Amino acid sequence: PFWQAALLGYALVGAGCSNIVPVCYSAAGRQKTMPESVAIPAITTVGYAGILIGPAAIGFIAHVSSLELAFMIVAVMLVGVAIGGSKLRT
């Protein structure tokens, strides 16, 4: 039953992560610091940069130290995002 548990885990992660981009776009539309025509491309650029840099950074950390440490750093960063997101709620 390992593949069923993995499939359920991936489904839950996908359901949890699927709302991040729409929430970021709506927050960019509500903010008044910069025009929407600048804010939306900025968010998209940061997202694509994360897609390109993230796996390479995890691989580099895993190569230099260990895979466990690389994923521990990712987990700590995700906890930081969760805490920061709850404190910066708009």
Backbone as CSV, one residue per row, in Angstrom:
resi,resn,N_x,N_y,N_z,CA_x,CA_y,CA_z,C_x,C_y,C_z
1,PRO,0.811,-1.219,0.000,0.000,0.000,0.000,0.846,1.272,0.000
2,PHE,2.142,1.162,-0.308,2.986,2.355,-0.274,2.630,3.340,-1.381
3,TRP,2.322,2.837,-2.572,2.025,3.760,-3.658,0.710,4.486,-3.428
4,GLN,-0.240,3.842,-2.721,-1.496,4.529,-2.424,-1.261,5.680,-1.447
5,ALA,-0.416,5.442,-0.453,-0.097,6.503,0.507,0.663,7.634,-0.179
6,ALA,1.579,7.284,-1.077,2.317,8.313,-1.808,1.379,9.118,-2.701
7,LEU,0.455,8.442,-3.360,-0.508,9.136,-4.216,-1.383,10.080,-3.396
8,LEU,-1.838,9.623,-2.241,-2.636,10.479,-1.364,-1.819,11.677,-0.891
9,GLY,-0.563,11.450,-0.542,0.303,12.545,-0.110,0.511,13.576,-1.203
10,TYR,0.770,13.108,-2.421,0.935,14.042,-3.539,-0.357,14.811,-3.812
11,ALA,-1.492,14.151,-3.688,-2.770,14.835,-3.903,-2.991,15.917,-2.854
12,LEU,-2.668,15.617,-1.604,-2.837,16.612,-0.540,-1.881,17.790,-0.715
13,VAL,-0.646,17.503,-1.081,0.313,18.589,-1.321,-0.143,19.435,-2.510
14,GLY,-0.612,18.801,-3.558,-1.105,19.538,-4.718,-2.302,20.406,-4.382
15,ALA,-3.214,19.876,-3.575,-4.384,20.665,-3.173,-3.972,21.839,-2.296
16,GLY,-2.972,21.639,-1.466,-2.522,22.722,-0.596,-1.740,23.787,-1.330
17,CYS,-0.961,23.387,-2.318,-0.113,24.342,-3.048,-0.823,25.003,-4.223
18,SER,-1.917,24.443,-4.662,-2.556,24.952,-5.878,-3.167,26.332,-5.712
19,ASN,-3.359,26.780,-4.500,-3.973,28.097,-4.307,-2.951,29.210,-4.102
20,ILE,-1.674,28.900,-4.130,-0.658,29.913,-3.837,-0.615,30.992,-4.919
21,VAL,-0.568,30.606,-6.178,-0.454,31.592,-7.259,-1.690,32.488,-7.339
22,PRO,-2.912,31.961,-7.295,-4.063,32.871,-7.315,-4.103,33.831,-6.124
23,VAL,-3.688,33.366,-4.960,-3.660,34.250,-3.786,-2.620,35.351,-3.980
24,CYS,-1.459,35.007,-4.518,-0.426,36.025,-4.774,-0.895,37.040,-5.804
25,TYR,-1.551,36.575,-6.866,-2.040,37.504,-7.883,-3.123,38.425,-7.327
26,SER,-4.021,37.893,-6.511,-5.064,38.758,-5.951,-4.479,39.743,-4.948
27,ALA,-3.474,39.314,-4.181,-2.815,40.247,-3.256,-2.090,41.344,-4.029
28,ALA,-1.498,40.994,-5.157,-0.829,42.006,-5.983,-1.838,42.987,-6.561
29,GLY,-3.029,42.512,-6.859,-4.056,43.405,-7.366,-4.607,44.345,-6.308
30,ARG,-4.579,43.928,-5.043,-5.110,44.759,-3.960,-4.110,45.765,-3.418
31,GLN,-2.832,45.506,-3.580,-1.831,46.406,-2.993,-1.778,47.712,-3.771
32,LYS,-1.308,48.755,-3.117,-1.282,50.086,-3.727,0.137,50.624,-3.915
33,THR,1.161,49.820,-3.622,2.541,50.280,-3.709,3.004,50.452,-5.150
34,MET,2.665,49.504,-6.008,3.070,49.583,-7.412,1.878,49.243,-8.293
35,PRO,1.896,49.685,-9.539,0.776,49.381,-10.434,0.678,47.880,-10.704
36,GLU,-0.534,47.431,-10.998,-0.741,46.008,-11.289,0.095,45.551,-12.476
37,SER,0.310,46.436,-13.432,1.074,46.069,-14.626,2.540,45.801,-14.316
38,VAL,3.000,46.205,-13.150,4.365,45.923,-12.709,4.363,44.792,-11.686
39,ALA,3.348,44.751,-10.820,3.313,43.775,-9.731,3.140,42.346,-10.238
40,ILE,2.238,42.126,-11.182,1.984,40.769,-11.677,3.211,40.189,-12.380
41,PRO,3.877,40.918,-13.288,5.108,40.367,-13.866,6.211,40.139,-12.831
42,ALA,6.266,40.973,-11.798,7.278,40.769,-10.756,7.030,39.460,-10.022
43,ILE,5.777,39.180,-9.691,5.443,37.921,-9.012,5.751,36.734,-9.919
44,THR,5.414,36.856,-11.192,5.683,35.774,-12.141,7.181,35.526,-12.284
45,THR,7.968,36.587,-12.325,9.422,36.451,-12.434,10.003,35.759,-11.216
46,VAL,9.549,36.140,-10.036,10.033,35.497,-8.809,9.639,34.022,-8.795
47,GLY,8.435,33.718,-9.256,8.001,32.323,-9.310,8.860,31.483,-10.237
48,TYR,9.124,32.000,-11.437,9.973,31.267,-12.373,11.406,31.150,-11.859
49,ALA,11.896,32.182,-11.201,13.244,32.103,-10.627,13.304,31.010,-9.569
50,GLY,12.259,30.906,-8.764,12.216,29.845,-7.757,12.191,28.460,-8.372
51,ILE,11.456,28.329,-9.492,11.399,27.037,-10.176,12.776,26.653,-10.716
52,LEU,13.540,27.630,-11.193,14.858,27.341,-11.756,15.934,27.172,-10.689
53,ILE,15.915,28.016,-9.665,16.981,28.018,-8.662,16.760,26.970,-7.577
54,GLY,15.511,26.730,-7.201,15.211,25.827,-6.090,15.811,24.434,-6.222
55,PRO,15.514,23.699,-7.289,16.083,22.356,-7.417,17.609,22.344,-7.474
56,ALA,18.200,23.340,-8.138,19.663,23.399,-8.201,20.256,23.658,-6.821
57,ALA,19.622,24.522,-6.041,20.123,24.808,-4.695,19.994,23.589,-3.791
58,ILE,18.870,22.890,-3.876,18.696,21.677,-3.071,19.732,20.634,-3.473
59,GLY,19.955,20.469,-4.771,20.960,19.516,-5.232,22.360,19.882,-4.790
60,PHE,22.689,21.170,-4.831,24.011,21.609,-4.392,24.209,21.335,-2.906
61,ILE,23.222,21.683,-2.093,23.331,21.440,-0.648,23.434,19.948,-0.373
62,ALA,22.657,19.139,-1.096,22.722,17.691,-0.905,24.084,17.147,-1.320
63,HIS,24.663,17.698,-2.363,25.971,17.235,-2.822,27.066,17.610,-1.830
64,VAL,26.991,18.830,-1.301,28.017,19.303,-0.372,27.887,18.621,0.983
65,SER,26.657,18.417,1.459,26.468,17.832,2.789,25.703,16.519,2.674
66,SER,24.389,16.580,2.793,23.578,15.371,2.689,22.177,15.743,2.225
67,LEU,21.480,14.756,1.702,20.118,14.979,1.244,19.200,15.318,2.416
68,GLU,19.459,14.686,3.562,18.646,14.974,4.745,18.756,16.439,5.148
69,LEU,19.976,16.982,5.137,20.160,18.389,5.491,19.490,19.297,4.462
70,ALA,19.582,18.945,3.195,18.961,19.763,2.154,17.455,19.851,2.362
71,PHE,16.823,18.719,2.639,15.376,18.743,2.853,15.010,19.357,4.197
72,MET,15.887,19.264,5.176,15.628,19.924,6.460,15.635,21.440,6.280
73,ILE,16.546,21.945,5.478,16.580,23.389,5.203,15.301,23.820,4.490
74,VAL,14.839,23.016,3.539,13.588,23.332,2.849,12.427,23.343,3.838
75,ALA,12.389,22.361,4.741,11.312,22.296,5.731,11.332,23.505,6.654
76,VAL,12.518,23.910,7.096,12.626,25.087,7.969,12.172,26.339,7.227
77,MET,12.540,26.449,5.958,12.105,27.613,5.181,10.589,27.623,5.000
78,LEU,9.987,26.459,4.794,8.533,26.396,4.656,7.826,26.779,5.947
79,VAL,8.380,26.362,7.083,7.810,26.778,8.369,7.926,28.291,8.516
80,GLY,9.062,28.850,8.099,9.228,30.303,8.141,8.218,31.024,7.266
81,VAL,7.926,30.467,6.100,6.918,31.061,5.219,5.539,30.998,5.870
82,ALA,5.226,29.872,6.502,3.923,29.745,7.164,3.782,30.742,8.305
83,ILE,4.822,30.897,9.093,4.776,31.852,10.207,4.714,33.279,9.673
84,GLY,5.549,33.583,8.693,5.538,34.925,8.113,4.222,35.255,7.433
85,GLY,3.635,34.273,6.775,2.355,34.502,6.112,1.237,34.791,7.087
86,SER,1.263,34.126,8.235,0.214,34.392,9.222,0.404,35.755,9.877
87,LYS,1.632,36.226,9.970,1.888,37.536,10.578,1.671,38.683,9.593
88,LEU,1.825,38.422,8.300,1.697,39.462,7.280,0.351,39.422,6.568
89,ARG,-0.628,38.833,7.177,-1.939,38.697,6.550,-2.514,40.057,6.182
90,THR,-3.103,40.140,4.987,-3.664,41.431,4.556,-5.148,41.483,4.805
